[in-house]
Each structure stands twice: as structure tokens, then as C-alpha cells.
Amino acid sequence: MAALLPYLRLLRAGTLFSPAADVIAGRCIVAHATGLAVWSDGTAMAALCSVLLYAGGMVCNDVADVAEDRRRRPERPIPSGAIARPVAATLALLLLTSGVALSPMPSHHAVIAVLVLAYDFACKRNIFAGALTMGILRALNLATAAAPVWESCPMPLAIAALCYGVYIFAVTILGTFEDDPTVRPRTVVAIQAAPMWAALGGLLAVQDGLWPAPMLALVPIIGLARRNRSIQRWDTNAIRGSMGFLLLGTMVYTALLCAAADRWFETTAISCCIPLARTVTKRLRLRVMT
């Protein structure tokens, strides 16, 4: 287990539930709109391939940022010496190629793989370009179920994916504030509000009415608002806390999308994965600290 821990940290193991939840939620929306079955046409394999590409992107991120991480995050697996950079690069390549090769829709996942590489090695050097690329990536992942026949993509899925892109765009912008001591509190609060309202818009596009999904979405929206009121100073730790809240919120969004599509089995499954993802993330962070 000690030898495995650096790799779990490199892969950000606690985050790997989210890309699979995206694909499943998108398939639920398609099924709701068209009457097709959810678990058909390679749904499980498409979800697995999205996880492989996401994991490859996490590894590529650290491979690309090794020089900066040596200065700011020396505890990460590559700068700490726990994993050699060539080994990490080989792992990233294996994950990305496997995600495309195993995909039931290889062209779609190939586009995602290219965007992953573009983000990690080029786009993220510019704040806007990086945030836009990330938003497009997650929007495409949610819309995976429509990839074989884009012209027949149900409008609710298109809107939900667009709202997801806005969500991730705002979260990525928020992440750039971590190392900026001059950022204004009002700016931080405003950026944090965007993902929540975007998610609400996506749920309203899928749900036939306000109950249950849009109304349930008010719970995390109110929770974030109360948290923001309690924070006196928006330092790095406070912003990281908001990032953690909103990143876990991606799975809340996908779970509620399933609920909006009247798919309660998938809603329950994704919901049960949220505390598991949080536990894995905390455990890995604790092992780093100790």
C-alpha cells in the first residue's frame, strides 16, 4: 500500500468517480428524452474510458507542472521523488491511449484526449483559455451519450452540458485565485455563485417542473451562501475549501440530473459515491501531511 499511495495521489483517486458520473447522467437524460434504455450501447465502457482520460489528464498535469511544483508543491509525487517523471509520462500516455482505444465512440474520446493534452501543456498558461478548455472538456464528457449522432442530441442534454461547461469554467477561474493575495472578496463570492446557478439552469432544462431536482439544488446553494457569510478573509485555505465544495458539487449536479430524468437508481448510486470520493481525497491528503 505504501508503494501504491504516490500513484493514487498522482491520479487524484478521489476525483475519478466524477467523470463516470458525467457519462451516466448524460445517458439518463438521453433515455428520459427518447425512451431508450440507459444501460445499453456501451454505457459502462464509455464511463470507464472517460475515467481513463480524466486520470491521464491528472497525470499530465503534474508532468507538465513539475518545475512549478518543485517550488510551490514539493510534496507532490513527482517533485518529491516518489515517482520519476518519465514513469509518470509513460503512465499518462498509457491512460490516454487506453481511453481512446477501448472507447465505443473513439472519435469522441480522441477529441477529449487532444483537449486534455492541449490544456495541460498549453492552454492553462492563459487563464481564460485554460478555463474555457476545461469547461469544454467536461461539457463534452457529459454529452458523451449523444456523441454517435450529434444532430439528434436532445435539447435538455445540450443545455445541461452547456451549463456544466459554465460551472467548470467558473471553478477553474476560482482556482487561479488561490495564489493571488490581491483578489477582492466580492470577486471570489461572485465567481463562486456562477457554478451553482449554472447547475440550477441545467436542472431546469431537464426537469419537467421544479420538483424534485431544482428544489433539491437549493440546499447546496444555500449551504454555500451560508459558508461564504461566515468567512472573514478569503485566503488560500478559504478558496481551497470552496474549490473542494464545488468540485464535489459536480457529482451533486450529475446525481440531480439523474433525478430530473426520473432515474432514481443512478441518482442513488452517484449520491453514495460522493462521501466515498470525499473520504478517499481526505485519506490521501492526510497521508501526505503525515
ZAPALUM-580229 format. One record per residue (C-alpha): residue number from 1; z, x negated, y negated. Coordinates in Angstrom, 3 decimals, decimal comma. Last residue first. Layout:
N
[mikol NUM [Z X Y]]
...
end
This chain:
290
[mikol 290 [7,934 -1,887 -12,789]]
[mikol 289 [5,704 -0,599 -15,579]]
[mikol 288 [2,557 -0,661 -13,447]]
[mikol 287 [4,315 1,120 -10,564]]
[mikol 286 [5,441 3,789 -13,019]]
[mikol 285 [1,876 4,293 -14,267]]
[mikol 284 [0,651 4,769 -10,695]]
[mikol 283 [3,399 7,283 -9,998]]
[mikol 282 [2,705 9,160 -13,225]]
[mikol 281 [-1,014 9,499 -12,503]]
[mikol 280 [-0,385 10,600 -8,907]]
[mikol 279 [2,150 13,192 -10,060]]
[mikol 278 [-0,175 14,595 -12,732]]
[mikol 277 [-3,044 14,931 -10,276]]
[mikol 276 [-0,746 16,692 -7,798]]
[mikol 275 [0,567 18,984 -10,549]]
[mikol 274 [-3,055 19,972 -11,369]]
[mikol 273 [-4,292 20,194 -7,764]]
[mikol 272 [-2,475 23,485 -7,154]]
[mikol 271 [-4,343 25,035 -10,081]]
[mikol 270 [-7,669 23,905 -8,611]]
[mikol 269 [-6,878 25,586 -5,286]]
[mikol 268 [-5,502 28,745 -6,900]]
[mikol 267 [-8,553 29,279 -9,096]]
[mikol 266 [-10,846 28,494 -6,158]]
[mikol 265 [-9,175 31,218 -4,079]]
[mikol 264 [-9,100 33,541 -7,085]]
[mikol 263 [-12,833 33,678 -7,741]]
[mikol 262 [-13,223 36,533 -10,240]]
[mikol 261 [-15,659 34,551 -12,428]]
[mikol 260 [-13,049 34,514 -15,198]]
[mikol 259 [-10,575 33,192 -12,631]]
[mikol 258 [-12,983 30,387 -11,719]]
[mikol 257 [-13,358 29,589 -15,411]]
[mikol 256 [-9,558 29,614 -15,630]]
[mikol 255 [-9,329 26,896 -12,982]]
[mikol 254 [-12,022 24,893 -14,767]]
[mikol 253 [-10,163 25,104 -18,070]]
[mikol 252 [-6,807 24,239 -16,501]]
[mikol 251 [-8,553 21,284 -14,885]]
[mikol 250 [-9,809 20,089 -18,264]]
[mikol 249 [-6,301 20,676 -19,619]]
[mikol 248 [-5,099 17,690 -17,635]]
[mikol 247 [-7,183 15,679 -20,071]]
[mikol 246 [-5,787 17,675 -22,990]]
[mikol 245 [-2,128 17,062 -22,154]]
[mikol 244 [-2,715 13,390 -21,351]]
[mikol 243 [-4,574 12,907 -24,628]]
[mikol 242 [-1,768 14,652 -26,497]]
[mikol 241 [0,755 12,259 -24,987]]
[mikol 240 [-1,491 9,323 -25,849]]
[mikol 239 [-1,508 10,553 -29,451]]
[mikol 238 [2,279 10,670 -29,547]]
[mikol 237 [2,581 7,240 -27,943]]
[mikol 236 [0,121 5,653 -30,390]]
[mikol 235 [1,872 7,041 -33,462]]
[mikol 234 [1,573 10,512 -34,974]]
[mikol 233 [4,988 10,804 -36,585]]
[mikol 232 [7,245 13,861 -36,778]]
[mikol 231 [6,115 15,638 -33,643]]
[mikol 230 [7,776 19,026 -33,034]]
[mikol 229 [5,028 21,059 -34,708]]
[mikol 228 [2,425 19,436 -32,480]]
[mikol 227 [4,307 20,422 -29,338]]
[mikol 226 [4,492 24,038 -30,471]]
[mikol 225 [0,727 24,097 -31,111]]
[mikol 224 [0,039 22,503 -27,730]]
[mikol 223 [2,120 25,145 -25,957]]
[mikol 222 [0,462 27,966 -27,907]]
[mikol 221 [-2,970 26,780 -26,768]]
[mikol 220 [-1,616 26,151 -23,251]]
[mikol 219 [-0,485 29,825 -23,002]]
[mikol 218 [-3,449 31,297 -24,918]]
[mikol 217 [-5,697 30,386 -22,004]]
[mikol 216 [-4,023 33,155 -19,989]]
[mikol 215 [-5,470 35,714 -22,419]]
[mikol 214 [-8,961 34,251 -22,107]]
[mikol 213 [-8,739 34,148 -18,267]]
[mikol 212 [-7,231 37,514 -17,355]]
[mikol 211 [-8,122 39,598 -19,220]]
[mikol 210 [-10,093 39,469 -22,460]]
[mikol 209 [-13,266 41,190 -21,262]]
[mikol 208 [-16,064 40,450 -18,818]]
[mikol 207 [-15,142 36,773 -18,534]]
[mikol 206 [-17,837 34,095 -18,536]]
[mikol 205 [-18,628 33,787 -22,246]]
[mikol 204 [-15,000 34,483 -23,188]]
[mikol 203 [-13,936 31,572 -21,001]]
[mikol 202 [-16,332 29,205 -22,736]]
[mikol 201 [-15,085 30,251 -26,166]]
[mikol 200 [-11,470 29,741 -25,110]]
[mikol 199 [-12,359 26,239 -23,942]]
[mikol 198 [-13,890 25,477 -27,338]]
[mikol 197 [-10,736 26,778 -28,999]]
[mikol 196 [-8,572 24,420 -26,961]]
[mikol 195 [-10,851 21,425 -27,350]]
[mikol 194 [-11,091 21,821 -31,167]]
[mikol 193 [-7,355 22,128 -31,853]]
[mikol 192 [-6,660 18,493 -31,022]]
[mikol 191 [-9,186 17,314 -33,602]]
[mikol 190 [-7,439 19,379 -36,282]]
[mikol 189 [-3,989 18,044 -35,345]]
[mikol 188 [-5,175 14,438 -35,482]]
[mikol 187 [-6,943 14,961 -38,807]]
[mikol 186 [-3,887 16,632 -40,311]]
[mikol 185 [-1,751 13,681 -39,202]]
[mikol 184 [-3,995 11,241 -41,096]]
[mikol 183 [-5,222 8,150 -39,257]]
[mikol 182 [-4,113 4,867 -40,847]]
[mikol 181 [-2,334 3,476 -37,780]]
[mikol 180 [-5,606 3,434 -35,781]]
[mikol 179 [-5,040 2,126 -32,236]]
[mikol 178 [-4,667 5,513 -30,555]]
[mikol 177 [-7,096 7,242 -32,940]]
[mikol 176 [-10,130 6,449 -30,766]]
[mikol 175 [-8,705 8,713 -28,062]]
[mikol 174 [-8,943 11,708 -30,394]]
[mikol 173 [-12,704 11,191 -30,664]]
[mikol 172 [-12,931 11,279 -26,867]]
[mikol 171 [-10,870 14,482 -26,773]]
[mikol 170 [-13,174 16,084 -29,356]]
[mikol 169 [-16,354 15,232 -27,423]]
[mikol 168 [-14,683 16,362 -24,174]]
[mikol 167 [-13,995 19,847 -25,543]]
[mikol 166 [-17,404 20,089 -27,244]]
[mikol 165 [-19,070 19,260 -23,924]]
[mikol 164 [-16,906 21,859 -22,207]]
[mikol 163 [-18,061 24,436 -24,751]]
[mikol 162 [-21,675 23,563 -23,925]]
[mikol 161 [-20,924 23,846 -20,207]]
[mikol 160 [-19,300 27,281 -20,673]]
[mikol 159 [-22,279 28,401 -22,770]]
[mikol 158 [-24,822 27,290 -20,160]]
[mikol 157 [-22,709 28,777 -17,362]]
[mikol 156 [-22,491 32,148 -19,129]]
[mikol 155 [-26,262 32,037 -19,790]]
[mikol 154 [-27,120 31,746 -16,100]]
[mikol 153 [-29,307 28,698 -15,344]]
[mikol 152 [-32,646 30,021 -14,063]]
[mikol 151 [-34,749 27,540 -16,049]]
[mikol 150 [-32,605 24,700 -14,727]]
[mikol 149 [-33,583 25,241 -11,095]]
[mikol 148 [-32,035 22,534 -8,909]]
[mikol 147 [-29,432 21,606 -11,546]]
[mikol 146 [-27,799 25,018 -11,983]]
[mikol 145 [-24,800 24,224 -9,780]]
[mikol 144 [-24,404 20,896 -11,584]]
[mikol 143 [-23,639 22,685 -14,875]]
[mikol 142 [-20,026 21,484 -14,942]]
[mikol 141 [-21,264 17,927 -14,386]]
[mikol 140 [-23,896 18,256 -17,083]]
[mikol 139 [-21,244 19,355 -19,586]]
[mikol 138 [-19,050 16,454 -18,478]]
[mikol 137 [-21,764 13,898 -19,135]]
[mikol 136 [-22,965 15,498 -22,367]]
[mikol 135 [-19,465 15,339 -23,835]]
[mikol 134 [-19,082 11,724 -22,779]]
[mikol 133 [-22,389 10,810 -24,382]]
[mikol 132 [-21,438 12,575 -27,629]]
[mikol 131 [-18,073 10,809 -27,764]]
[mikol 130 [-19,714 7,423 -27,239]]
[mikol 129 [-22,449 8,033 -29,773]]
[mikol 128 [-19,910 9,195 -32,380]]
[mikol 127 [-17,506 6,307 -31,895]]
[mikol 126 [-20,118 3,557 -31,596]]
[mikol 125 [-19,300 0,802 -29,104]]
[mikol 124 [-18,959 3,679 -26,630]]
[mikol 123 [-22,723 3,948 -26,371]]
[mikol 122 [-23,489 0,516 -24,918]]
[mikol 121 [-21,968 -0,745 -21,663]]
[mikol 120 [-19,662 2,079 -20,604]]
[mikol 119 [-21,640 4,958 -22,109]]
[mikol 118 [-25,073 3,809 -20,985]]
[mikol 117 [-23,767 3,113 -17,485]]
[mikol 116 [-22,290 6,606 -17,208]]
[mikol 115 [-25,438 8,108 -18,740]]
[mikol 114 [-27,540 6,433 -16,044]]
[mikol 113 [-25,223 7,755 -13,329]]
[mikol 112 [-25,391 11,297 -14,773]]
[mikol 111 [-29,197 11,166 -14,783]]
[mikol 110 [-29,117 9,952 -11,168]]
[mikol 109 [-26,789 12,852 -10,352]]
[mikol 108 [-29,391 15,351 -11,488]]
[mikol 107 [-32,255 13,560 -9,760]]
[mikol 106 [-30,240 13,266 -6,534]]
[mikol 105 [-29,614 17,011 -6,075]]
[mikol 104 [-28,100 17,216 -2,573]]
[mikol 103 [-26,354 13,956 -3,536]]
[mikol 102 [-25,618 11,279 -0,956]]
[mikol 101 [-27,867 8,635 -2,540]]
[mikol 100 [-26,801 9,398 -6,125]]
[mikol 99 [-23,041 9,213 -5,593]]
[mikol 98 [-23,474 6,329 -3,171]]
[mikol 97 [-25,376 4,340 -5,806]]
[mikol 96 [-22,626 4,915 -8,361]]
[mikol 95 [-19,757 4,103 -6,007]]
[mikol 94 [-21,399 0,969 -4,622]]
[mikol 93 [-22,280 -0,306 -8,099]]
[mikol 92 [-18,713 0,222 -9,301]]
[mikol 91 [-17,305 -1,548 -6,229]]
[mikol 90 [-19,609 -4,529 -6,807]]
[mikol 89 [-18,504 -4,713 -10,450]]
[mikol 88 [-14,843 -4,566 -9,401]]
[mikol 87 [-15,343 -7,398 -6,903]]
[mikol 86 [-17,185 -9,450 -9,522]]
[mikol 85 [-14,274 -8,846 -11,988]]
[mikol 84 [-11,616 -10,039 -9,573]]
[mikol 83 [-8,878 -7,540 -8,800]]
[mikol 82 [-5,134 -8,203 -9,238]]
[mikol 81 [-5,912 -10,871 -11,847]]
[mikol 80 [-4,016 -9,124 -14,642]]
[mikol 79 [-7,244 -8,879 -16,653]]
[mikol 78 [-8,933 -6,974 -13,786]]
[mikol 77 [-6,119 -4,658 -12,637]]
[mikol 76 [-4,859 -3,518 -16,064]]
[mikol 75 [-1,571 -5,056 -17,256]]
[mikol 74 [-3,353 -7,186 -19,883]]
[mikol 73 [-4,079 -4,069 -21,963]]
[mikol 72 [-4,647 -5,205 -25,571]]
[mikol 71 [-5,883 -8,807 -25,498]]
[mikol 70 [-7,090 -9,186 -21,905]]
[mikol 69 [-8,268 -5,589 -22,136]]
[mikol 68 [-10,689 -6,496 -24,915]]
[mikol 67 [-12,359 -9,160 -22,785]]
[mikol 66 [-12,361 -6,944 -19,667]]
[mikol 65 [-13,932 -3,959 -21,405]]
[mikol 64 [-17,226 -3,722 -19,493]]
[mikol 63 [-15,650 -4,201 -16,071]]
[mikol 62 [-12,850 -1,808 -17,005]]
[mikol 61 [-15,258 0,956 -17,988]]
[mikol 60 [-17,479 0,245 -15,004]]
[mikol 59 [-14,502 1,013 -12,738]]
[mikol 58 [-13,880 4,372 -14,401]]
[mikol 57 [-17,600 5,154 -14,314]]
[mikol 56 [-17,756 4,453 -10,610]]
[mikol 55 [-14,862 6,859 -10,106]]
[mikol 54 [-16,758 9,540 -12,030]]
[mikol 53 [-19,901 8,866 -10,003]]
[mikol 52 [-18,003 9,101 -6,712]]
[mikol 51 [-16,211 12,273 -7,844]]
[mikol 50 [-19,526 13,860 -8,821]]
[mikol 49 [-20,887 12,949 -5,394]]
[mikol 48 [-17,941 14,661 -3,712]]
[mikol 47 [-18,485 17,842 -5,733]]
[mikol 46 [-22,184 17,867 -4,821]]
[mikol 45 [-21,226 17,395 -1,175]]
[mikol 44 [-18,836 20,353 -1,307]]
[mikol 43 [-21,401 22,611 -2,976]]
[mikol 42 [-24,207 21,605 -0,575]]
[mikol 41 [-26,305 24,732 -0,837]]
[mikol 40 [-23,417 27,036 0,063]]
[mikol 39 [-19,786 27,603 -0,752]]
[mikol 38 [-20,063 29,874 -3,763]]
[mikol 37 [-22,318 32,535 -2,241]]
[mikol 36 [-24,985 34,081 -4,453]]
[mikol 35 [-24,297 37,272 -6,410]]
[mikol 34 [-26,189 36,035 -9,447]]
[mikol 33 [-23,703 35,906 -12,338]]
[mikol 32 [-20,499 35,583 -10,329]]
[mikol 31 [-22,083 33,101 -7,923]]
[mikol 30 [-23,355 30,993 -10,824]]
[mikol 29 [-19,905 31,054 -12,429]]
[mikol 28 [-18,256 30,067 -9,151]]
[mikol 27 [-20,721 27,192 -8,768]]
[mikol 26 [-19,788 25,884 -12,194]]
[mikol 25 [-16,105 26,074 -11,297]]
[mikol 24 [-16,718 24,129 -8,087]]
[mikol 23 [-18,652 21,415 -9,900]]
[mikol 22 [-16,030 20,983 -12,604]]
[mikol 21 [-13,167 20,982 -10,069]]
[mikol 20 [-14,799 18,013 -8,330]]
[mikol 19 [-14,941 16,158 -11,638]]
[mikol 18 [-11,228 16,911 -12,288]]
[mikol 17 [-9,659 15,843 -8,993]]
[mikol 16 [-10,509 12,190 -9,654]]
[mikol 15 [-8,161 11,864 -12,620]]
[mikol 14 [-5,060 10,834 -10,674]]
[mikol 13 [-6,971 8,080 -8,905]]
[mikol 12 [-7,736 6,214 -12,146]]
[mikol 11 [-10,220 4,165 -10,049]]
[mikol 10 [-8,771 0,860 -11,291]]
[mikol 9 [-5,248 2,168 -10,764]]
[mikol 8 [-6,038 3,191 -7,198]]
[mikol 7 [-7,654 -0,215 -6,697]]
[mikol 6 [-4,591 -2,045 -8,010]]
[mikol 5 [-2,370 0,049 -5,701]]
[mikol 4 [-4,220 -0,703 -2,455]]
[mikol 3 [-2,775 -4,188 -1,906]]
[mikol 2 [0,756 -2,870 -2,377]]
[mikol 1 [0,000 0,000 0,000]]
end
